[in-house]
């Protein structure tokens, strides 16, 4: 009887774990926060290379409080679930990876364009960030006549690379269906990282100036 006790205990523990995991529903979802963070890093690198200055009006992040609240007492069953859920979520919840050979080449080309004239065209108000994650010619009259064809060609190349970037990020993460959500994350990042004085479209498509 004593030899059978450990086997019985192991069986009961296995049944308990199975029951607890059966009560936990794990959903694979688009990791919006992770995508936004990755997009911010990519966009920040491109615009910094183009000479974009940080927004002086942006408030500094608040310092974390050093006070740590006392942990509440929880029943053993709840503590066991807390241990099980993160492991399950880590296995089921996708992460967002942006950097690979293709996206690095795209990023390099974007940096060169911003250094080569796009940043100055944003400064003049000729160009703006569209709500669709693309660059738009907002006011061609602000472009010198001798440079209009060149800048418009650069904008076309930039938008081609942006479309390829959003498609590549979605595909590289194993979810081509995420392309629209990836594009939306980048669209927000381009606007948030824009220099003061640059134009962008709001959600209604109206041009505004930062």
Rosetta constraint file for C-alpha pairs under 8 A:
AtomPair CA 1 CA 5 HARMONIC 6.52 0.50
AtomPair CA 2 CA 6 HARMONIC 7.82 0.50
AtomPair CA 3 CA 7 HARMONIC 7.71 0.50
AtomPair CA 4 CA 8 HARMONIC 6.18 0.50
AtomPair CA 5 CA 9 HARMONIC 6.08 0.50
AtomPair CA 6 CA 10 HARMONIC 6.10 0.50
AtomPair CA 7 CA 11 HARMONIC 6.19 0.50
AtomPair CA 8 CA 12 HARMONIC 6.22 0.50
AtomPair CA 9 CA 13 HARMONIC 6.16 0.50
AtomPair CA 10 CA 14 HARMONIC 6.11 0.50
AtomPair CA 11 CA 15 HARMONIC 6.20 0.50
AtomPair CA 12 CA 16 HARMONIC 6.18 0.50
AtomPair CA 13 CA 17 HARMONIC 6.22 0.50
AtomPair CA 14 CA 18 HARMONIC 6.12 0.50
AtomPair CA 15 CA 19 HARMONIC 6.11 0.50
AtomPair CA 16 CA 20 HARMONIC 6.19 0.50
AtomPair CA 17 CA 21 HARMONIC 6.09 0.50
AtomPair CA 18 CA 22 HARMONIC 5.98 0.50
AtomPair CA 19 CA 23 HARMONIC 6.52 0.50
AtomPair CA 20 CA 24 HARMONIC 6.82 0.50
AtomPair CA 20 CA 81 HARMONIC 6.79 0.50
AtomPair CA 21 CA 81 HARMONIC 7.77 0.50
AtomPair CA 21 CA 84 HARMONIC 7.53 0.50
AtomPair CA 24 CA 85 HARMONIC 7.45 0.50
AtomPair CA 26 CA 88 HARMONIC 7.34 0.50
AtomPair CA 26 CA 89 HARMONIC 6.55 0.50
AtomPair CA 26 CA 92 HARMONIC 7.11 0.50
AtomPair CA 27 CA 92 HARMONIC 7.34 0.50
AtomPair CA 27 CA 93 HARMONIC 7.43 0.50
AtomPair CA 28 CA 92 HARMONIC 5.91 0.50
AtomPair CA 28 CA 93 HARMONIC 5.29 0.50
AtomPair CA 28 CA 94 HARMONIC 7.02 0.50
AtomPair CA 29 CA 93 HARMONIC 6.77 0.50
AtomPair CA 29 CA 94 HARMONIC 7.48 0.50
AtomPair CA 30 CA 94 HARMONIC 7.47 0.50
AtomPair CA 30 CA 178 HARMONIC 7.43 0.50
AtomPair CA 31 CA 35 HARMONIC 6.13 0.50
AtomPair CA 31 CA 93 HARMONIC 7.69 0.50
AtomPair CA 31 CA 94 HARMONIC 6.84 0.50
AtomPair CA 31 CA 95 HARMONIC 6.65 0.50
AtomPair CA 31 CA 96 HARMONIC 7.24 0.50
AtomPair CA 32 CA 36 HARMONIC 6.10 0.50
AtomPair CA 32 CA 185 HARMONIC 7.72 0.50
AtomPair CA 33 CA 37 HARMONIC 6.23 0.50
AtomPair CA 34 CA 38 HARMONIC 6.20 0.50
AtomPair CA 34 CA 95 HARMONIC 6.80 0.50
AtomPair CA 34 CA 96 HARMONIC 6.14 0.50
AtomPair CA 35 CA 39 HARMONIC 6.06 0.50
AtomPair CA 35 CA 96 HARMONIC 5.69 0.50
AtomPair CA 35 CA 182 HARMONIC 6.92 0.50
AtomPair CA 35 CA 185 HARMONIC 6.60 0.50
AtomPair CA 36 CA 40 HARMONIC 6.05 0.50
AtomPair CA 36 CA 185 HARMONIC 5.31 0.50
AtomPair CA 36 CA 186 HARMONIC 7.20 0.50
AtomPair CA 36 CA 189 HARMONIC 7.31 0.50
AtomPair CA 37 CA 41 HARMONIC 6.41 0.50
AtomPair CA 38 CA 42 HARMONIC 6.37 0.50
AtomPair CA 38 CA 96 HARMONIC 7.19 0.50
AtomPair CA 38 CA 97 HARMONIC 7.47 0.50
AtomPair CA 38 CA 98 HARMONIC 6.69 0.50
AtomPair CA 39 CA 43 HARMONIC 6.02 0.50
AtomPair CA 39 CA 98 HARMONIC 7.86 0.50
AtomPair CA 39 CA 185 HARMONIC 6.55 0.50
AtomPair CA 39 CA 186 HARMONIC 5.45 0.50
AtomPair CA 39 CA 189 HARMONIC 6.34 0.50
AtomPair CA 40 CA 44 HARMONIC 5.82 0.50
AtomPair CA 40 CA 186 HARMONIC 7.47 0.50
AtomPair CA 40 CA 189 HARMONIC 5.39 0.50
AtomPair CA 40 CA 190 HARMONIC 7.99 0.50
AtomPair CA 40 CA 193 HARMONIC 7.85 0.50
AtomPair CA 41 CA 45 HARMONIC 6.24 0.50
AtomPair CA 42 CA 46 HARMONIC 6.52 0.50
AtomPair CA 42 CA 107 HARMONIC 7.60 0.50
AtomPair CA 43 CA 47 HARMONIC 6.18 0.50
AtomPair CA 43 CA 186 HARMONIC 7.64 0.50
AtomPair CA 43 CA 189 HARMONIC 6.54 0.50
AtomPair CA 43 CA 190 HARMONIC 6.32 0.50
AtomPair CA 43 CA 193 HARMONIC 7.32 0.50
AtomPair CA 44 CA 48 HARMONIC 5.85 0.50
AtomPair CA 44 CA 193 HARMONIC 6.59 0.50
AtomPair CA 45 CA 49 HARMONIC 6.21 0.50
AtomPair CA 45 CA 111 HARMONIC 7.98 0.50
AtomPair CA 46 CA 50 HARMONIC 6.50 0.50
AtomPair CA 46 CA 107 HARMONIC 6.58 0.50
AtomPair CA 46 CA 108 HARMONIC 7.87 0.50
AtomPair CA 46 CA 110 HARMONIC 6.37 0.50
AtomPair CA 46 CA 111 HARMONIC 4.96 0.50
AtomPair CA 46 CA 114 HARMONIC 7.67 0.50
AtomPair CA 47 CA 51 HARMONIC 6.45 0.50
AtomPair CA 47 CA 52 HARMONIC 5.31 0.50
AtomPair CA 47 CA 111 HARMONIC 7.09 0.50
AtomPair CA 47 CA 114 HARMONIC 7.14 0.50
AtomPair CA 47 CA 193 HARMONIC 7.58 0.50
AtomPair CA 47 CA 194 HARMONIC 7.88 0.50
AtomPair CA 48 CA 52 HARMONIC 5.08 0.50
AtomPair CA 48 CA 53 HARMONIC 7.22 0.50
AtomPair CA 49 CA 111 HARMONIC 5.66 0.50
AtomPair CA 49 CA 114 HARMONIC 7.39 0.50
AtomPair CA 49 CA 115 HARMONIC 6.83 0.50
AtomPair CA 50 CA 111 HARMONIC 6.05 0.50
AtomPair CA 50 CA 112 HARMONIC 7.58 0.50
AtomPair CA 50 CA 113 HARMONIC 7.85 0.50
AtomPair CA 50 CA 114 HARMONIC 4.57 0.50
AtomPair CA 50 CA 115 HARMONIC 4.51 0.50
AtomPair CA 50 CA 119 HARMONIC 6.11 0.50
AtomPair CA 51 CA 114 HARMONIC 7.98 0.50
AtomPair CA 51 CA 115 HARMONIC 7.18 0.50
AtomPair CA 51 CA 119 HARMONIC 7.43 0.50
AtomPair CA 52 CA 119 HARMONIC 7.54 0.50
AtomPair CA 52 CA 194 HARMONIC 7.45 0.50
AtomPair CA 52 CA 195 HARMONIC 5.87 0.50
AtomPair CA 53 CA 195 HARMONIC 6.05 0.50
AtomPair CA 54 CA 193 HARMONIC 7.86 0.50
AtomPair CA 54 CA 195 HARMONIC 6.74 0.50
AtomPair CA 55 CA 195 HARMONIC 6.33 0.50
AtomPair CA 55 CA 196 HARMONIC 6.18 0.50
AtomPair CA 74 CA 78 HARMONIC 6.46 0.50
AtomPair CA 74 CA 79 HARMONIC 6.59 0.50
AtomPair CA 75 CA 79 HARMONIC 6.45 0.50
AtomPair CA 76 CA 80 HARMONIC 6.18 0.50
AtomPair CA 77 CA 81 HARMONIC 6.43 0.50
AtomPair CA 78 CA 82 HARMONIC 6.26 0.50
AtomPair CA 79 CA 83 HARMONIC 6.42 0.50
AtomPair CA 80 CA 84 HARMONIC 6.35 0.50
AtomPair CA 81 CA 85 HARMONIC 6.02 0.50
AtomPair CA 82 CA 86 HARMONIC 6.99 0.50
AtomPair CA 83 CA 87 HARMONIC 7.19 0.50
AtomPair CA 84 CA 88 HARMONIC 6.40 0.50
AtomPair CA 85 CA 89 HARMONIC 6.03 0.50
AtomPair CA 86 CA 90 HARMONIC 5.93 0.50
AtomPair CA 87 CA 91 HARMONIC 6.46 0.50
AtomPair CA 88 CA 92 HARMONIC 6.28 0.50
AtomPair CA 89 CA 93 HARMONIC 5.33 0.50
AtomPair CA 90 CA 94 HARMONIC 7.92 0.50
AtomPair CA 95 CA 173 HARMONIC 7.83 0.50
AtomPair CA 96 CA 173 HARMONIC 6.46 0.50
AtomPair CA 97 CA 169 HARMONIC 7.15 0.50
AtomPair CA 97 CA 172 HARMONIC 7.56 0.50
AtomPair CA 97 CA 173 HARMONIC 6.46 0.50
AtomPair CA 98 CA 103 HARMONIC 6.94 0.50
AtomPair CA 98 CA 169 HARMONIC 5.66 0.50
AtomPair CA 98 CA 172 HARMONIC 7.96 0.50
AtomPair CA 99 CA 103 HARMONIC 5.81 0.50
AtomPair CA 99 CA 104 HARMONIC 6.18 0.50
AtomPair CA 100 CA 104 HARMONIC 5.98 0.50
AtomPair CA 101 CA 105 HARMONIC 6.38 0.50
AtomPair CA 102 CA 106 HARMONIC 6.43 0.50
AtomPair CA 102 CA 168 HARMONIC 7.73 0.50
AtomPair CA 103 CA 107 HARMONIC 6.01 0.50
AtomPair CA 103 CA 165 HARMONIC 6.20 0.50
AtomPair CA 103 CA 168 HARMONIC 7.37 0.50
AtomPair CA 103 CA 169 HARMONIC 7.76 0.50
AtomPair CA 104 CA 108 HARMONIC 6.17 0.50
AtomPair CA 105 CA 109 HARMONIC 6.37 0.50
AtomPair CA 106 CA 110 HARMONIC 6.26 0.50
AtomPair CA 106 CA 161 HARMONIC 6.19 0.50
AtomPair CA 106 CA 165 HARMONIC 7.02 0.50
AtomPair CA 107 CA 111 HARMONIC 6.23 0.50
AtomPair CA 108 CA 112 HARMONIC 6.33 0.50
AtomPair CA 109 CA 113 HARMONIC 6.29 0.50
AtomPair CA 110 CA 114 HARMONIC 6.32 0.50
AtomPair CA 110 CA 158 HARMONIC 6.66 0.50
AtomPair CA 110 CA 161 HARMONIC 7.94 0.50
AtomPair CA 111 CA 115 HARMONIC 6.24 0.50
AtomPair CA 112 CA 116 HARMONIC 5.84 0.50
AtomPair CA 113 CA 117 HARMONIC 6.31 0.50
AtomPair CA 113 CA 118 HARMONIC 5.93 0.50
AtomPair CA 113 CA 154 HARMONIC 7.03 0.50
AtomPair CA 113 CA 158 HARMONIC 7.75 0.50
AtomPair CA 114 CA 118 HARMONIC 4.54 0.50
AtomPair CA 114 CA 119 HARMONIC 4.91 0.50
AtomPair CA 114 CA 120 HARMONIC 7.97 0.50
AtomPair CA 115 CA 119 HARMONIC 6.59 0.50
AtomPair CA 117 CA 121 HARMONIC 6.33 0.50
AtomPair CA 117 CA 151 HARMONIC 7.41 0.50
AtomPair CA 118 CA 122 HARMONIC 6.27 0.50
AtomPair CA 118 CA 127 HARMONIC 7.93 0.50
AtomPair CA 118 CA 151 HARMONIC 7.20 0.50
AtomPair CA 118 CA 154 HARMONIC 7.72 0.50
AtomPair CA 118 CA 155 HARMONIC 7.92 0.50
AtomPair CA 119 CA 123 HARMONIC 6.26 0.50
AtomPair CA 120 CA 124 HARMONIC 6.33 0.50
AtomPair CA 121 CA 125 HARMONIC 6.37 0.50
AtomPair CA 121 CA 126 HARMONIC 5.42 0.50
AtomPair CA 121 CA 127 HARMONIC 5.78 0.50
AtomPair CA 121 CA 142 HARMONIC 7.99 0.50
AtomPair CA 121 CA 143 HARMONIC 7.10 0.50
AtomPair CA 122 CA 126 HARMONIC 5.95 0.50
AtomPair CA 122 CA 127 HARMONIC 4.86 0.50
AtomPair CA 122 CA 128 HARMONIC 6.21 0.50
AtomPair CA 122 CA 198 HARMONIC 5.73 0.50
AtomPair CA 122 CA 199 HARMONIC 7.30 0.50
AtomPair CA 123 CA 197 HARMONIC 6.83 0.50
AtomPair CA 123 CA 198 HARMONIC 6.03 0.50
AtomPair CA 124 CA 142 HARMONIC 6.38 0.50
AtomPair CA 124 CA 143 HARMONIC 7.88 0.50
AtomPair CA 125 CA 138 HARMONIC 7.16 0.50
AtomPair CA 125 CA 139 HARMONIC 6.80 0.50
AtomPair CA 125 CA 142 HARMONIC 6.82 0.50
AtomPair CA 125 CA 197 HARMONIC 7.95 0.50
AtomPair CA 125 CA 198 HARMONIC 6.39 0.50
AtomPair CA 125 CA 199 HARMONIC 6.44 0.50
AtomPair CA 126 CA 137 HARMONIC 6.01 0.50
AtomPair CA 126 CA 138 HARMONIC 5.36 0.50
AtomPair CA 126 CA 139 HARMONIC 4.51 0.50
AtomPair CA 126 CA 140 HARMONIC 5.58 0.50
AtomPair CA 126 CA 141 HARMONIC 7.22 0.50
AtomPair CA 126 CA 142 HARMONIC 5.11 0.50
AtomPair CA 126 CA 143 HARMONIC 6.21 0.50
AtomPair CA 127 CA 135 HARMONIC 6.87 0.50
AtomPair CA 127 CA 136 HARMONIC 5.67 0.50
AtomPair CA 127 CA 137 HARMONIC 4.63 0.50
AtomPair CA 127 CA 138 HARMONIC 5.02 0.50
AtomPair CA 127 CA 139 HARMONIC 6.71 0.50
AtomPair CA 127 CA 140 HARMONIC 7.94 0.50
AtomPair CA 127 CA 199 HARMONIC 7.16 0.50
AtomPair CA 128 CA 135 HARMONIC 5.92 0.50
AtomPair CA 128 CA 136 HARMONIC 5.42 0.50
AtomPair CA 128 CA 137 HARMONIC 6.57 0.50
AtomPair CA 128 CA 138 HARMONIC 5.93 0.50
AtomPair CA 128 CA 198 HARMONIC 6.66 0.50
AtomPair CA 128 CA 199 HARMONIC 4.65 0.50
AtomPair CA 128 CA 200 HARMONIC 5.06 0.50
AtomPair CA 128 CA 201 HARMONIC 7.52 0.50
AtomPair CA 129 CA 133 HARMONIC 6.89 0.50
AtomPair CA 129 CA 134 HARMONIC 6.16 0.50
AtomPair CA 129 CA 135 HARMONIC 4.90 0.50
AtomPair CA 129 CA 136 HARMONIC 6.20 0.50
AtomPair CA 129 CA 187 HARMONIC 7.91 0.50
AtomPair CA 129 CA 190 HARMONIC 6.89 0.50
AtomPair CA 129 CA 191 HARMONIC 6.51 0.50
AtomPair CA 129 CA 199 HARMONIC 6.44 0.50
AtomPair CA 129 CA 200 HARMONIC 4.52 0.50
AtomPair CA 129 CA 201 HARMONIC 6.40 0.50
AtomPair CA 130 CA 134 HARMONIC 5.23 0.50
AtomPair CA 130 CA 135 HARMONIC 5.66 0.50
AtomPair CA 130 CA 136 HARMONIC 5.96 0.50
AtomPair CA 130 CA 187 HARMONIC 7.48 0.50
AtomPair CA 130 CA 200 HARMONIC 5.87 0.50
AtomPair CA 130 CA 201 HARMONIC 5.18 0.50
AtomPair CA 130 CA 205 HARMONIC 7.74 0.50
AtomPair CA 131 CA 187 HARMONIC 6.07 0.50
AtomPair CA 131 CA 188 HARMONIC 7.87 0.50
AtomPair CA 131 CA 200 HARMONIC 7.29 0.50
AtomPair CA 131 CA 201 HARMONIC 5.23 0.50
AtomPair CA 131 CA 202 HARMONIC 6.28 0.50
AtomPair CA 131 CA 203 HARMONIC 6.35 0.50
AtomPair CA 131 CA 205 HARMONIC 6.65 0.50
AtomPair CA 132 CA 183 HARMONIC 7.21 0.50
AtomPair CA 132 CA 184 HARMONIC 6.99 0.50
AtomPair CA 132 CA 187 HARMONIC 6.05 0.50
AtomPair CA 133 CA 162 HARMONIC 7.64 0.50
AtomPair CA 133 CA 183 HARMONIC 6.04 0.50
AtomPair CA 133 CA 184 HARMONIC 6.72 0.50
AtomPair CA 133 CA 186 HARMONIC 6.09 0.50
AtomPair CA 133 CA 187 HARMONIC 3.85 0.50
AtomPair CA 133 CA 188 HARMONIC 7.57 0.50
AtomPair CA 133 CA 190 HARMONIC 7.22 0.50
AtomPair CA 134 CA 159 HARMONIC 5.65 0.50
AtomPair CA 134 CA 162 HARMONIC 6.85 0.50
AtomPair CA 134 CA 187 HARMONIC 7.39 0.50
AtomPair CA 135 CA 155 HARMONIC 6.47 0.50
AtomPair CA 135 CA 158 HARMONIC 7.39 0.50
AtomPair CA 135 CA 159 HARMONIC 6.37 0.50
AtomPair CA 136 CA 155 HARMONIC 7.43 0.50
AtomPair CA 137 CA 152 HARMONIC 7.54 0.50
AtomPair CA 137 CA 155 HARMONIC 7.83 0.50
AtomPair CA 139 CA 143 HARMONIC 7.82 0.50
AtomPair CA 140 CA 148 HARMONIC 7.31 0.50
AtomPair CA 143 CA 147 HARMONIC 6.54 0.50
AtomPair CA 143 CA 148 HARMONIC 5.76 0.50
AtomPair CA 144 CA 148 HARMONIC 6.22 0.50
AtomPair CA 147 CA 151 HARMONIC 6.05 0.50
AtomPair CA 148 CA 152 HARMONIC 6.01 0.50
AtomPair CA 149 CA 153 HARMONIC 6.12 0.50
AtomPair CA 150 CA 154 HARMONIC 6.24 0.50
AtomPair CA 151 CA 155 HARMONIC 6.14 0.50
AtomPair CA 152 CA 156 HARMONIC 6.25 0.50
AtomPair CA 153 CA 157 HARMONIC 6.25 0.50
AtomPair CA 154 CA 158 HARMONIC 6.01 0.50
AtomPair CA 155 CA 159 HARMONIC 6.11 0.50
AtomPair CA 156 CA 160 HARMONIC 6.17 0.50
AtomPair CA 157 CA 161 HARMONIC 6.26 0.50
AtomPair CA 158 CA 162 HARMONIC 6.16 0.50
AtomPair CA 159 CA 163 HARMONIC 6.16 0.50
AtomPair CA 160 CA 164 HARMONIC 6.28 0.50
AtomPair CA 161 CA 165 HARMONIC 5.97 0.50
AtomPair CA 162 CA 166 HARMONIC 6.30 0.50
AtomPair CA 163 CA 167 HARMONIC 6.26 0.50
AtomPair CA 164 CA 168 HARMONIC 5.91 0.50
AtomPair CA 165 CA 169 HARMONIC 6.10 0.50
AtomPair CA 166 CA 170 HARMONIC 6.34 0.50
AtomPair CA 166 CA 179 HARMONIC 5.79 0.50
AtomPair CA 166 CA 180 HARMONIC 7.89 0.50
AtomPair CA 166 CA 182 HARMONIC 5.91 0.50
AtomPair CA 166 CA 183 HARMONIC 5.58 0.50
AtomPair CA 167 CA 171 HARMONIC 6.18 0.50
AtomPair CA 167 CA 176 HARMONIC 6.97 0.50
AtomPair CA 167 CA 179 HARMONIC 5.52 0.50
AtomPair CA 168 CA 172 HARMONIC 5.77 0.50
AtomPair CA 169 CA 173 HARMONIC 6.26 0.50
AtomPair CA 169 CA 179 HARMONIC 7.60 0.50
AtomPair CA 169 CA 182 HARMONIC 7.44 0.50
AtomPair CA 170 CA 174 HARMONIC 6.63 0.50
AtomPair CA 170 CA 175 HARMONIC 5.35 0.50
AtomPair CA 170 CA 176 HARMONIC 4.77 0.50
AtomPair CA 170 CA 177 HARMONIC 7.07 0.50
AtomPair CA 170 CA 178 HARMONIC 5.43 0.50
AtomPair CA 170 CA 179 HARMONIC 5.18 0.50
AtomPair CA 170 CA 182 HARMONIC 6.80 0.50
AtomPair CA 171 CA 175 HARMONIC 5.47 0.50
AtomPair CA 171 CA 176 HARMONIC 4.52 0.50
AtomPair CA 171 CA 179 HARMONIC 7.95 0.50
AtomPair CA 175 CA 179 HARMONIC 7.92 0.50
AtomPair CA 178 CA 182 HARMONIC 6.08 0.50
AtomPair CA 179 CA 183 HARMONIC 6.08 0.50
AtomPair CA 180 CA 184 HARMONIC 6.22 0.50
AtomPair CA 181 CA 185 HARMONIC 6.25 0.50
AtomPair CA 182 CA 186 HARMONIC 6.33 0.50
AtomPair CA 183 CA 187 HARMONIC 6.03 0.50
AtomPair CA 184 CA 188 HARMONIC 6.32 0.50
AtomPair CA 185 CA 189 HARMONIC 6.39 0.50
AtomPair CA 186 CA 190 HARMONIC 6.13 0.50
AtomPair CA 187 CA 191 HARMONIC 6.53 0.50
AtomPair CA 188 CA 192 HARMONIC 6.12 0.50
AtomPair CA 189 CA 193 HARMONIC 5.97 0.50
AtomPair CA 190 CA 194 HARMONIC 6.06 0.50
AtomPair CA 191 CA 200 HARMONIC 6.40 0.50
AtomPair CA 194 CA 198 HARMONIC 6.29 0.50
AtomPair CA 194 CA 210 HARMONIC 7.58 0.50
AtomPair CA 195 CA 210 HARMONIC 7.23 0.50
AtomPair CA 196 CA 209 HARMONIC 7.70 0.50
AtomPair CA 196 CA 210 HARMONIC 4.94 0.50
AtomPair CA 197 CA 209 HARMONIC 5.67 0.50
AtomPair CA 197 CA 210 HARMONIC 5.02 0.50
AtomPair CA 198 CA 209 HARMONIC 5.62 0.50
AtomPair CA 198 CA 210 HARMONIC 5.66 0.50
AtomPair CA 199 CA 207 HARMONIC 6.43 0.50
AtomPair CA 199 CA 208 HARMONIC 5.49 0.50
AtomPair CA 199 CA 209 HARMONIC 4.40 0.50
AtomPair CA 199 CA 210 HARMONIC 6.30 0.50
AtomPair CA 200 CA 207 HARMONIC 5.53 0.50
AtomPair CA 200 CA 208 HARMONIC 5.46 0.50
AtomPair CA 200 CA 209 HARMONIC 6.37 0.50
AtomPair CA 200 CA 210 HARMONIC 7.60 0.50
AtomPair CA 201 CA 205 HARMONIC 5.02 0.50
AtomPair CA 201 CA 206 HARMONIC 5.17 0.50
AtomPair CA 201 CA 207 HARMONIC 4.48 0.50
AtomPair CA 201 CA 208 HARMONIC 6.05 0.50
AtomPair CA 202 CA 206 HARMONIC 5.48 0.50
AtomPair CA 202 CA 207 HARMONIC 6.55 0.50
AtomPair CA 202 CA 208 HARMONIC 6.97 0.50
